[in-house]
Amino acid sequence: MTNGGTKKKQRTHHPRIHKGIALMEIVVFASLLAIVFIALFNVGVIALSAVSESHKKTQAAFLLEEGVEAVKFLRDGSWSNMPTFFIATDKCLTFNGSTYVLSVPAPNCAKIDGTFERVVHFWWVYRDENNDLAPLGSGSLDSGTLLVIVEVKWEGRQGTKTESVQFYVTNLFGVGLGS
């Protein structure tokens, strides 16, 4: 077979080579598909973990709000409900079915929903000569006001998580200082 004086080489197909190339294409495609599925799975796991953390943080925010309201409830019942005899000592805040209860010591607080620990801290408030808030221990004691810090802790993916809120309560009704 000549075409203008040159020999044209015929191409022959070898079935074994063609099958080998097709097999390699399948292996490469399967590998890429596996990598994509693994990446999508990891994205899903991370997203679920983030949703779980967000859910716990939302629950902690509700427990903080409940803690603030519980302290105000105790204050409204009587200023003597305020634990002025254990200032600067952590207290557990629990609900016994009919009212809120502050108890000491806090390191052994029962976990709420098996996950959260809520602790309440009370601090004396001091006033300067202008009756403004003064640093702890300076100025004169304001026995009708307490600084309250409610703290919620839980175990997260990367260790212990803590959220807190601080506020002041005052002896609104002028009842004597607690014992």
DAURFEN-V49333 format. One record per pair of residues at least 24 apart in sequence whose C-alpha atoms are under 6 Angstrom apart, sorted by the first residue. I is the first residue (numbers start at 0). J is the second residue. D is the distance in whole Angstrom. If there is no record, write none. Layout:
BEGIN
{{I/J/D} {I/J/D}}
END
This chain:
BEGIN
{{78/170/6} {79/176/6} {79/177/4} {83/177/6} {86/121/5} {86/122/5} {87/121/6} {87/122/5} {89/119/6} {89/120/5} {90/118/6} {90/119/5} {91/118/5} {114/153/6} {115/152/6} {115/153/5} {116/151/6} {116/152/5} {117/150/6} {117/151/4} {118/149/6} {118/150/5} {119/148/6} {119/149/5} {120/147/6} {120/148/5} {121/146/6} {121/147/5} {122/146/5} {143/169/5} {143/170/5} {144/168/6} {144/169/4}}
END
